[in-house]
Amino acid sequence: MNQIFSMFAIFIALFLFGMTVMRQGLLHLQGERMTSIIYKATDNPYKGFIVGIIVTALLQSSSAVMVITVGLVASGFIPFRHSIGIILGTNIGTVVTLEILAFDLAILIFPLLFLGILLLLQRSQLLFSIGCFCFGFSSMLVAMHGFETLSYPLSSLAIVYDWLVSTNEIESLAVTIGVILSGIIQSSSAVTAIAMSFMNENLLQLPAGISIMLGANLGTCVTALLASLGGSKESKLTAYTHIWVNIIGIVLFFPFIHLLATTVETLSSSPSQQLAHAALLFNVVCSLIFLPFIHSLSRFVQWIHRTPVNY
């Protein structure tokens, strides 16, 4: 049992390592430019929303974009209210990772790994950055394959089997598990990828997978909250808004989990793609609901946290 859990922990570490290496490659190319784009695009919430989607899709990390945004708010470059559009955009942009991982790309593992290692040995920053991306992405694919390989051995353990049965029967428990795992691992993509692997082996039902995904979206907000500690009151409000957007989204969608599951089942026969599509629909609908009411949302967050801000 210890060996199985150790291997599972190794694959989680490999997934996070791959995501970090891939993100660093993109940051080497676009890091300062991304910060500049975010800074210049916040004069309009709708522009911030679009930029949040694009930048998060490119960096493959909503947490990274949120940390940048919190930093800019803390420095006074971005007003708190203007950061909300970016927050809504990051929730959609981060789904790009899931949509890509939902496809069976195992055939690309060795070509990307070989190409990545080859390019990492080059002195050119461009080639080195591309090598980081290829090497990191192939590491994530290896981890995904590892999750699926360990799914059945893990499910044979009594504690994991009981957990799977409980999450399949009680969606609220699945949401809680998603929050806890994402808060610990600090990656909603990794948690959702684990749920995908169990679903591909028919060990986890779609409603339970959706519930875990909803919880993972909330759990990953811890990163922005930690980044705001010691910062200005506006930066804390930005982190709080990220949390409230996901809490309200979960409350709105939770009664309709089975309806959402039925909807995405008509879009694909692949369990992992169904979960990726569910994540996309959830984040798009929630963001579009909040977008016209950014001013009201900012006032709500200020009121509930007793933190007025002068605009």
C-alpha positions in Angstrom: 0.0 0.0 0.0 2.8 2.4 0.9 4.5 1.8 -2.5 1.3 2.6 -4.4 0.7 5.8 -2.5 4.4 6.7 -2.9 4.2 6.2 -6.7 1.0 8.3 -6.8 2.7 11.1 -4.9 5.6 10.9 -7.3 3.3 11.3 -10.3 1.6 14.3 -8.6 5.0 15.8 -8.1 5.9 15.1 -11.7 2.7 16.7 -12.9 3.4 19.9 -10.9 7.1 19.8 -12.0 6.1 19.6 -15.6 3.6 22.4 -15.3 6.2 24.6 -13.5 8.9 23.9 -16.2 6.4 24.6 -19.0 5.3 27.8 -17.4 8.8 29.0 -16.8 9.6 28.5 -20.5 6.7 30.7 -21.4 7.6 33.2 -18.7 11.1 33.5 -20.1 9.6 34.5 -23.4 6.6 36.6 -22.2 6.9 37.2 -18.4 7.6 41.0 -18.4 5.4 41.5 -21.5 2.5 39.7 -19.8 2.8 41.9 -16.7 2.8 45.0 -19.0 -0.2 43.7 -20.9 -2.2 43.1 -17.7 -1.2 46.6 -16.5 -2.3 48.3 -19.6 -5.5 46.4 -20.1 -7.3 47.1 -16.9 -8.9 50.4 -17.7 -11.9 48.5 -18.9 -13.4 45.3 -17.2 -14.2 43.7 -20.5 -10.7 44.2 -21.8 -9.3 42.8 -18.5 -11.6 39.8 -19.0 -10.3 39.0 -22.4 -6.7 39.6 -21.4 -7.2 37.3 -18.3 -8.4 34.5 -20.6 -5.5 34.9 -23.1 -2.7 35.4 -20.6 -3.9 32.5 -18.4 -4.2 30.2 -21.5 -0.6 31.1 -22.5 0.9 30.7 -19.0 -1.2 27.7 -18.2 -1.7 28.8 -14.7 -4.5 30.9 -13.2 -2.5 31.0 -9.9 0.4 32.7 -11.7 -1.8 35.3 -13.3 -3.6 35.9 -10.0 -0.3 36.4 -8.2 0.8 38.9 -10.9 -2.6 40.7 -10.6 -2.4 40.8 -6.8 1.1 42.2 -7.0 0.0 45.0 -9.4 -3.0 45.8 -7.1 -0.8 45.9 -4.0 1.6 48.2 -5.8 -1.2 50.6 -6.7 -0.9 50.1 -10.4 -4.3 48.5 -10.8 -7.4 49.6 -8.8 -9.2 46.7 -7.0 -12.3 47.0 -9.1 -10.4 46.8 -12.4 -8.8 43.5 -11.3 -12.2 41.7 -11.2 -12.4 41.4 -15.0 -9.0 39.6 -15.0 -10.2 37.3 -12.2 -13.2 36.2 -14.3 -10.9 35.7 -17.4 -8.4 33.5 -15.5 -11.2 31.1 -14.6 -11.8 30.5 -18.3 -8.2 30.5 -19.4 -7.1 27.8 -17.0 -9.6 25.3 -18.6 -7.3 25.2 -21.7 -5.0 22.9 -19.8 -7.8 20.5 -19.1 -9.1 20.5 -22.7 -5.6 19.6 -24.0 -5.0 16.9 -21.4 -8.4 15.3 -22.0 -7.1 14.0 -25.4 -5.0 10.9 -25.5 -1.6 12.3 -26.4 0.6 9.5 -25.1 2.1 9.1 -28.5 3.7 12.5 -28.1 5.5 11.8 -24.9 8.8 10.5 -26.2 9.1 12.9 -29.2 8.4 15.9 -27.0 10.7 14.6 -24.3 13.5 14.0 -26.7 13.0 17.4 -28.4 12.8 19.1 -25.0 16.0 17.7 -23.8 17.7 18.6 -27.1 16.5 22.2 -27.0 17.4 22.6 -23.3 21.1 22.2 -24.2 20.9 25.2 -26.6 22.2 28.6 -25.6 19.5 30.5 -27.5 16.9 31.7 -25.0 14.2 31.1 -27.6 15.2 27.5 -28.1 15.7 27.0 -24.4 12.2 28.3 -23.6 10.7 26.0 -26.3 12.6 23.2 -24.7 11.2 24.0 -21.3 7.7 23.9 -22.8 8.2 20.6 -24.6 9.9 18.9 -21.6 7.4 20.2 -19.1 4.4 19.2 -21.3 5.8 15.7 -21.8 6.3 15.3 -18.1 2.6 16.2 -17.5 1.6 13.6 -20.1 3.7 11.0 -18.3 2.1 11.9 -15.0 -1.4 11.6 -16.6 -0.5 8.1 -17.8 0.8 7.3 -14.4 -2.4 8.3 -12.7 -4.4 6.0 -15.0 -2.0 3.1 -14.4 -2.4 3.5 -10.6 -6.2 4.0 -10.7 -7.1 0.3 -10.3 -4.3 -0.6 -7.8 -5.5 2.4 -5.7 -9.1 1.5 -6.0 -8.4 -2.0 -4.6 -7.4 -0.4 -1.3 -10.2 -0.3 1.2 -9.7 3.3 2.2 -9.6 4.5 -1.5 -12.6 2.3 -2.5 -14.7 3.7 0.4 -13.7 7.2 -0.7 -14.7 6.5 -4.3 -18.1 5.1 -3.2 -18.7 8.0 -0.9 -17.9 10.7 -3.6 -20.1 8.9 -6.1 -23.0 9.0 -3.7 -22.4 12.3 -2.0 -21.5 15.3 -4.3 -21.0 17.7 -1.3 -18.2 15.4 -0.1 -16.6 15.4 -3.5 -16.6 19.2 -3.5 -15.0 19.2 -0.1 -12.3 16.7 -1.2 -11.6 18.9 -4.3 -11.1 22.0 -2.1 -8.8 20.2 0.3 -6.7 18.5 -2.4 -6.4 21.6 -4.5 -5.5 23.7 -1.4 -2.7 21.3 -0.6 -1.4 20.6 -4.1 -2.0 24.3 -5.2 -3.2 23.2 -8.7 -6.8 22.8 -9.7 -5.5 21.3 -13.0 -3.6 18.5 -11.2 -6.6 17.6 -9.0 -9.0 17.6 -12.0 -6.5 15.5 -13.9 -6.5 12.9 -11.1 -10.3 12.9 -11.3 -10.1 12.4 -15.1 -7.8 9.3 -14.6 -10.3 7.7 -12.2 -13.2 8.5 -14.6 -11.3 7.0 -17.6 -11.1 3.7 -15.6 -14.9 3.9 -14.8 -14.1 4.2 -11.1 -15.5 7.7 -10.6 -18.8 8.9 -12.0 -19.2 12.1 -13.9 -21.3 14.0 -11.3 -18.6 13.2 -8.7 -15.8 14.3 -11.1 -17.7 17.6 -11.7 -18.0 18.1 -8.0 -14.3 17.5 -7.4 -13.6 20.0 -10.2 -15.8 22.6 -8.6 -14.0 22.2 -5.3 -10.6 22.3 -7.0 -11.5 25.7 -8.5 -12.1 27.0 -5.0 -9.1 25.4 -3.4 -6.6 26.9 -5.8 -7.7 30.4 -4.6 -5.4 29.8 -1.6 -2.4 30.9 -3.8 -3.8 34.4 -4.4 -4.8 34.7 -0.7 -1.3 33.9 0.4 0.2 36.3 -2.1 -2.0 39.1 -0.7 -0.8 38.6 2.9 1.1 41.6 4.1 -0.1 43.6 1.1 -2.5 46.5 0.8 -6.2 46.3 1.6 -7.0 46.4 -2.2 -4.8 43.3 -2.8 -6.6 41.4 -0.1 -9.9 42.4 -1.6 -8.7 41.0 -5.0 -7.9 37.6 -3.4 -11.2 37.7 -1.5 -13.1 38.4 -4.8 -11.4 35.3 -6.4 -12.7 33.2 -3.5 -16.2 34.7 -3.6 -16.6 34.3 -7.4 -15.9 30.5 -7.0 -18.1 30.1 -3.9 -21.0 31.8 -5.5 -20.4 29.8 -8.7 -20.5 26.5 -6.8 -23.7 27.5 -4.9 -25.4 28.4 -8.2 -24.3 25.2 -10.1 -24.4 22.6 -7.3 -28.1 21.9 -7.6 -27.7 21.4 -11.4 -24.7 19.0 -11.3 -26.6 16.1 -12.8 -28.1 18.4 -15.5 -24.6 19.6 -16.4 -23.4 16.0 -16.5 -26.2 15.0 -18.8 -25.4 18.0 -21.1 -21.7 17.2 -21.5 -22.4 13.5 -22.0 -24.0 14.6 -25.3 -20.9 16.4 -26.4 -18.4 13.6 -26.0 -18.2 9.9 -25.2 -14.8 10.3 -23.5 -15.1 10.7 -19.7 -12.1 13.0 -19.4 -13.4 15.2 -22.2 -16.8 15.3 -20.6 -15.2 16.6 -17.4 -13.1 19.2 -19.3 -16.2 20.4 -21.2 -18.0 20.6 -17.8 -15.2 22.8 -16.4 -15.4 25.0 -19.5 -19.2 25.4 -19.3 -19.1 26.1 -15.6 -16.4 28.8 -15.8 -17.8 30.5 -19.0 -21.3 30.7 -17.6 -20.2 31.9 -14.2 -17.9 34.6 -15.7 -20.5 35.8 -18.1 -23.0 36.1 -15.2 -20.6 38.2 -13.1 -19.2 40.3 -15.9 -22.1 42.8 -16.2 -22.2 43.2 -12.4 -18.5 43.9 -11.6 -19.3 47.1 -9.8 -21.9 45.4 -7.6 -19.6 42.5 -6.9 -16.8 44.9 -5.9 -19.2 46.7 -3.5 -20.4 43.3 -2.1 -16.8 42.2 -1.3 -16.0 45.5 0.3 -19.1 45.4 2.4 -18.8 41.8 3.6 -15.1 42.3 4.5 -15.7 45.8 5.9 -13.0 47.3 3.7 -14.1 50.4 1.8 -11.9 51.6 -1.1 -11.8 55.0 -2.6 -11.9 55.0 -6.4 
